Amino acid sequence: MKTRIITAIVAIGILIPILVFSHTLVLPIAAAICALIAVFEIAGCVDVRRKWSLSVPTYLFSAAILFLATVHFLHYIEIPNFIPILFAVSYVYMFLIFVITMFSKGDVKFSQAAELVALTIYVLIGFLSIVLLRRDVDMGQYLYLLIFFGGWMTDTGAYFVGVFFGKHKLIPEVSPKKTVEGAFGGVLGCILGYVIFGVVIDIFFDVTVNYIALILLAVGISVISQCGDLVASYVKRERGIKDYGFIFPGHGGIMDRFDSIIAVAPTIYGVVLLLPSSIQIFS
């Protein structure tokens, strides 16, 4: 427990400056580092880290995507057709991995290659969404923070309600400790976190907050957050591992700590883009 607490304090100490200087290259660089570590953990999880014909192209592809995102973040450097370029590069990577797998003469199972591709793109979309939400969306300097508040307040609410009131198991074959009561606690925690955040920026930053939209978003994001957590747990259980990595002593790896964030980020980014101009969360 002591190790977990110390690690959490150190992690928060690193995270706060990143958020404070999120308008600079600090954010995309931090996101890129986390994403690359997560991809490395995935390669180990699906047992292809030493299969260089698969792992090296995966690392290069991830680095290329994250480099493009970092350049795109610089407002004075515009990349024409940025999103189509990402789709094109992703398709080339996916096709290349499948072709390499075909010529591996059975050394690599197609299920391994498919899992590697799916999880790699899943992770990259998650971290890219944080960067794109902060850069490309109006009021992005506030909206991107909902990603972190959503994931972590859901975890906090689910933990405490689960500990004190949890009786009915949610999905024991995937995560034995999670309960139905804890899941509802996660929703309440997310709502509470979002409302408090809304009140703070409303009072201190003169931002108009649509509290109804914010609360509805909190409910959906909490569900997505918990599903993201469970998906990551399911992959670990299927692969027979306890943690994805060891970068956070007592907590595991990037994938262990950011599993819900990776699921939440694209959801908020997509919701914000699809909301009509008459219904904005912050204005």
Secondary structure, DSSP 8 states (H G I E B T S, - for coil): -HHHHHHHHHHHHHHHHHHHTTTSTHHHHHHHHHHHHHHHHHHHHTT-TT-HHHHHHHHHHHHHHHHHHHHHHSTTS--TTHHHHHHHHHHHHHHHHHHHHHTTTTSS-HHHHHHHHHHHHHHHHHHHHHHHHHHHSTTHHHHTHHHHHHHHHHHHHHHHHHHHH--SEEETTTEEEEEHHHHHHHHHHHHHHHHHHHHHHHHHS---B-HHHHHHHHHHHHHHHHHHHHHHHHHHHHHT-S-S--SBTTTB-HHHHHHHHHHHHHHHHHHHHHS-TTS-SB-
